[in-house]
């Protein structure tokens, strides 16, 4: 089954300093999607004005994978770690032991645009940690490049949950497929362009979830960029009452 969520159906918050769209929010767990997408807690598309940033987040035992699409981000946390992320870089932060962390637009003249996946780890009491890496356009061109995984395969960022995050840059007519093992689901998010997923046409900002499907099969109708998360479905008896 393929469930499409159009760009306009996302949660939207806009101020003079920030424009944020969220495909998933923690409160959605009480809605019809329930636990369909396992450890995927939140998927956000965020733009922040020059020289500004979001308030610090305080969440225990959560991992945040950030992809900088445009601009430059500076990050820091309550333990004194800091760094800079350039466009095209991916960053994973593990918020163990109530780490507080934030990101800020490092440019004084241009808006920054980034995407975030919030993932709930399968283990608790993790040590706080930051890791960042650039995956070149060549690595992501015409293929689903794994950028985050539990075993750090192919040089990807290591995460602490049974999930894979992939990135692809597609030219018109290019086709990519990711097989889904039994019990796994996938969420596809289109950053820009237009792709065909089964009978659905997805444009920038659109997303689609796949459940009980054997594979994700995508064809670009124009120059496109996508992100894909492949997760294991949680058991029906699972609850999230213990989540932070």
C-alpha positions as CSV (number, residue, x, y, z in Angstrom):
1,X,0.0,0.0,0.0
2,X,1.2,3.5,-0.9
3,X,0.0,6.4,1.2
4,X,0.7,9.9,-0.2
5,X,1.1,13.0,1.9
6,X,1.1,16.2,-0.2
7,X,3.4,19.1,0.7
8,X,0.4,21.2,1.6
9,X,-0.8,18.6,4.1
10,X,2.3,18.9,6.3
11,X,2.4,20.7,9.7
12,X,3.5,24.3,9.0
13,X,5.0,26.9,11.3
14,X,6.2,30.2,9.9
15,X,7.8,33.3,11.6
16,X,9.9,36.1,10.3
17,X,13.0,34.0,11.1
18,X,12.0,30.5,10.3
19,X,9.8,28.5,7.9
20,X,9.3,24.9,9.0
21,X,7.3,22.0,7.5
22,X,6.9,18.7,9.3
23,X,5.7,15.5,7.7
24,X,5.7,13.7,11.0
25,X,5.3,15.0,14.5
26,X,5.3,13.0,17.8
27,X,1.6,13.8,18.3
28,X,0.8,12.0,15.0
29,X,1.3,8.7,16.9
30,X,-2.2,8.9,18.1
31,X,-3.5,9.3,14.5
32,X,-4.2,6.9,11.7
33,X,-0.5,6.3,11.0
34,X,0.2,5.1,14.5
35,X,3.5,3.2,14.6
36,X,3.6,2.4,10.9
37,X,7.0,3.9,10.4
38,X,8.8,2.4,13.4
39,X,11.6,4.5,14.8
40,X,10.9,7.5,12.5
41,X,9.6,10.1,15.0
42,X,9.8,13.3,13.0
43,X,10.7,14.4,9.5
44,X,11.2,18.2,9.1
45,X,12.0,20.6,6.2
46,X,13.3,23.8,7.8
47,X,14.5,27.2,6.5
48,X,16.1,29.7,8.8
49,X,16.9,33.4,8.2
50,X,20.5,34.7,8.1
51,X,22.2,34.8,11.5
52,X,19.3,33.1,13.4
53,X,18.6,29.7,14.7
54,X,16.1,27.4,16.4
55,X,15.9,27.1,20.2
56,X,17.9,24.4,21.8
57,X,16.3,21.0,21.9
58,X,16.4,18.9,25.1
59,X,15.5,15.3,24.3
60,X,16.8,12.2,25.9
61,X,17.8,9.1,23.9
62,X,17.0,10.4,20.4
63,X,19.1,10.7,17.3
64,X,18.8,13.5,14.8
65,X,20.2,13.1,11.2
66,X,20.4,16.5,9.4
67,X,21.0,17.1,5.8
68,X,22.1,20.6,4.7
69,X,20.5,21.3,1.4
70,X,21.5,25.0,1.0
71,X,23.6,27.4,3.0
72,X,25.8,26.9,6.1
73,X,24.8,25.7,9.6
74,X,26.7,26.1,12.8
75,X,25.8,23.7,15.7
76,X,26.6,23.5,19.3
77,X,25.5,21.6,22.4
78,X,25.4,21.8,26.1
79,X,28.6,19.8,26.5
80,X,30.7,22.4,24.5
81,X,30.8,20.6,21.2
82,X,30.5,22.8,18.1
83,X,31.1,22.7,14.4
84,X,30.0,23.9,10.9
85,X,28.0,22.0,8.3
86,X,28.2,23.0,4.6
87,X,25.6,22.3,1.9
88,X,25.7,18.7,0.9
89,X,26.8,17.4,4.4
90,X,25.0,15.0,6.7
91,X,25.2,15.2,10.4
92,X,24.1,12.8,13.2
93,X,23.8,13.9,16.8
94,X,22.9,11.4,19.6
95,X,21.1,13.2,22.4
96,X,22.0,11.0,25.3
97,X,21.6,12.0,29.0
98,X,19.4,15.1,28.2
99,X,21.9,16.7,25.9
100,X,20.7,20.1,24.6
101,X,21.7,21.0,21.1
102,X,20.9,23.7,18.6
103,X,21.7,24.8,15.0
104,X,22.1,28.3,13.6
105,X,22.4,29.8,10.2
106,X,26.1,30.7,10.0
107,X,25.5,33.2,7.1
108,X,24.6,36.8,7.6
109,X,23.2,37.2,4.1
110,X,21.5,34.0,2.9
111,X,18.8,31.7,4.3
112,X,19.8,28.1,5.2
113,X,17.7,25.1,4.2
114,X,18.0,21.8,5.8
115,X,16.1,18.5,6.5
116,X,16.0,16.5,9.7
117,X,15.1,12.9,10.6
118,X,14.3,12.3,14.3
119,X,14.9,8.7,15.1
120,X,14.2,6.8,18.4
121,X,17.1,4.5,19.2
122,X,16.5,0.8,20.0
123,X,18.9,1.2,23.0
124,X,18.8,3.7,25.9
125,X,21.4,5.6,27.9
126,X,23.5,6.4,24.8
127,X,26.5,8.6,25.1
128,X,26.2,12.0,23.4
129,X,28.0,12.2,20.1
130,X,28.3,14.2,16.9
131,X,29.4,12.8,13.5
132,X,29.3,14.5,10.1
133,X,30.2,13.5,6.6
134,X,29.8,14.7,3.0
135,X,28.4,12.4,0.4
136,X,29.4,13.7,-3.0
137,X,26.9,14.4,-5.8
138,X,28.7,11.7,-7.8
139,X,28.0,9.1,-5.0
140,X,24.3,10.1,-5.0
141,X,23.8,10.6,-8.7
142,X,21.4,8.0,-10.2
143,X,21.5,5.7,-7.1
144,X,20.1,5.3,-3.6
145,X,23.2,6.2,-1.6
146,X,23.1,4.9,2.0
147,X,23.9,7.9,4.2
148,X,23.0,6.4,7.6
149,X,22.7,2.8,8.8
150,X,23.1,0.7,12.0
151,X,26.3,-0.9,10.7
152,X,27.9,2.2,9.0
153,X,27.9,0.3,5.7
154,X,29.7,1.9,2.8
155,X,31.0,4.6,5.0
156,X,27.6,5.8,6.1
157,X,26.8,7.5,9.5
158,X,26.3,5.0,12.2
159,X,22.9,5.2,13.9
160,X,21.5,3.1,16.8
161,X,18.2,1.8,15.4
162,X,17.1,-0.6,12.7
163,X,16.8,2.0,10.0
164,X,18.5,3.1,6.8
165,X,18.5,6.6,5.3
166,X,19.3,7.0,1.6
167,X,19.8,10.0,-0.7
168,X,19.5,10.1,-4.5
169,X,20.0,12.7,-7.2
170,X,18.1,11.7,-10.3
171,X,18.2,12.9,-13.9
172,X,15.0,12.7,-16.0
173,X,14.2,9.1,-16.9
174,X,16.5,7.6,-14.3
175,X,15.0,4.7,-12.3
176,X,16.0,3.4,-8.8
177,X,14.7,0.5,-6.8
178,X,15.1,-0.5,-3.1
179,X,13.8,-3.9,-2.1
180,X,11.9,-4.1,1.2
181,X,12.3,-7.1,3.4
182,X,9.3,-8.7,5.1
183,X,8.1,-6.5,7.9
184,X,9.8,-3.3,6.7
185,X,8.3,0.0,5.6
186,X,9.7,3.0,3.8
187,X,9.0,6.7,3.6
188,X,10.0,8.6,0.5
189,X,10.4,12.4,0.6
190,X,10.9,14.5,-2.6
191,X,13.1,17.5,-2.0
192,X,12.8,18.9,-5.5
193,X,11.7,17.8,-8.9
194,X,9.1,15.2,-9.8
195,X,9.1,11.5,-9.6
196,X,6.7,8.6,-10.3
197,X,6.1,6.1,-7.5
198,X,3.8,3.3,-8.7
199,X,0.7,5.3,-9.9
200,X,1.5,8.4,-7.9
201,X,3.3,11.5,-9.1
202,X,5.2,13.2,-6.3
203,X,6.6,16.8,-6.5
204,X,8.8,18.8,-4.2
205,X,7.6,18.6,-0.6
206,X,5.4,15.5,-1.2
207,X,6.0,12.3,0.6
208,X,4.7,8.8,0.5
209,X,4.8,5.8,2.8
210,X,5.0,2.2,1.6
211,X,3.6,-0.7,3.7
212,X,3.3,-4.3,2.7
213,X,5.2,-3.6,-0.5
214,X,8.1,-5.6,-1.9
215,X,10.1,-2.7,-3.1
216,X,10.3,1.1,-3.6
217,X,10.4,1.8,-7.3
218,X,11.0,5.4,-8.4
219,X,11.4,7.0,-11.8
220,X,12.4,10.7,-12.2
221,X,10.2,12.7,-14.6
222,X,12.5,15.7,-14.3
223,X,15.7,16.5,-12.4
224,X,15.0,15.4,-8.9
225,X,16.4,14.9,-5.4
226,X,14.9,12.5,-2.9
227,X,15.5,11.1,0.6
228,X,14.3,7.7,1.7
229,X,14.0,6.0,5.1
230,X,13.7,2.3,5.4
231,X,12.5,1.1,8.8
232,X,11.2,-2.0,10.5
233,X,7.6,-1.8,11.6
234,X,7.1,-2.0,15.4
235,X,5.0,-4.8,16.9
236,X,1.3,-4.1,17.4
237,X,1.9,-4.4,21.1
238,X,4.5,-1.6,21.0
239,X,3.7,1.6,22.9
240,X,5.5,4.9,23.0
241,X,4.4,6.0,26.4
242,X,8.0,5.8,27.6
243,X,9.3,8.1,24.9
244,X,10.8,11.4,25.9
